[in-house]
Amino acid sequence: MTKSDPWLPFDEINQDPWSKIIAVKRTSGKKIIGHVLPDVPEELIYAAGAIPLALAGAGITISLAQAQIPTYSCSHAMGALELQLKGALDSLDGVIIPYVCDTTRNLYHLWRQLFPNVACEFLRLPKKLGDPDAKLYLGEEYLRISKWLTGITGQEINKDSLKASISVYSKSRDQLKLAYLKMQSSPSTWSAQRVISLFESSFRFPREEHLILMNNLPWDVDGGDTSDRAKIYVRGKVWDPPEITKLFDELGLTLVGDEIVTGFRSVMVNPIVNGDLFQSLVDRHMSTIPYTGYYVDPRKLVEDFVERTRSCGAQGVVFLNPKFCEAAAFDTPDMVNALKKNNIPNLVLETSSRGTSMSQIRLRLEAFKEILADDLP
């Protein structure tokens, strides 16, 4: 790392997280537990003495996975499987796959069948968040996963280790929130591409070391002309295609909020530590913006979505809908209609790392920026 480019370490982590994590494993001697995004509580992995590593498939070149998983699967799931098939994940000591949709459920069963010697567990997240027993159920799931983790690391999750873990992750989220705000006030230095790189690298490197790296960033830089920039809110699952944030910067679109799993959604809520630490993690999950595919009362889902776009001052909304994601496609029409009723412009992009035309996305974003330009001061 050089003082002239404090952003470089985060780019290097994202470009090659596998060699980085192997080096960390060799130095620390700790186990590495991979997890498919979203919503696996990394605090539990950390408290068990292991290092969490998020597996994101967007942007991965597919050559083997399409022979094992249906081609209509999203890039996120297919890319994660591709990494395992190519041996990129051989350094992992275990993998957790969450149940958030039919694709992740199928991915878990495929993983167990194709890689019987790989320790793999299925986190059965509750789909109906409003059910009165959902919290109790999730608490039991967290306890079950904790025992599985202890079986791998040999370190029991106790009150002290979990409290320390929650503290580290809460500090990390707070710092990332500040970075997100800096992006809005000083976009020339704190660009969307750089800030989202911070977020994504935080899922691929030990959090306490990531916090140290963030100390070297130019936090004292402030201000700049933002009068010609349009404020957008993004709804989606992952940054797919990964180059989308660079396009936002080039076109003068400022992120003021998003629901991406490695974006602002991941830092909005910290656990409120009040007695039962497991319960604090359960409450955090229940308070986080529902992932596409979780069931929430449709009217409340739409009303809360519109309120989030209004409260952050967004002039328009961009939907990043992964190709082949039925859940995202199901929710979108009601949300688009609600935005129209509230005179909030929106743009729906169906994206995929496989076959997406960046020039077409650029053209559509340019046209959308022109629409938003009427609201600029």
Secondary structure, DSSP 4 states (H G I P E B T S, - for coil): -BTTBTTHHHHHHHH-HHHHHHHHHHHH---EEEEESS---HHHHHHTT-EEEEE--TTPPPSSGGGTS-TTS-HHHHHHHHHHHTTTTTT-SEEEEE-SSHHHHHHHHHHHHH-TTS-EEEE---SBTTSTTHHHHHHHHHHHHHHHHHHHHS----HHHHHHHHHHHHHHHHHHHHHHHHHHH-TTTS-HHHHHHHHHHHTSS-HHHHHHHHTTS-TT------TTPEEEEEEESS-SSTTHHHHHHHHTEEEEEE--TTTGGGTS-----SS-HHHHHHHHHHHSPPPTTSB--HHHHHHHHHHHHHHTT-SEEEEEEETT-HHHHHHHHHHHHHHHHTT--EEEEEE-TTT--HHHHHHHHHHHHHHHHTT--
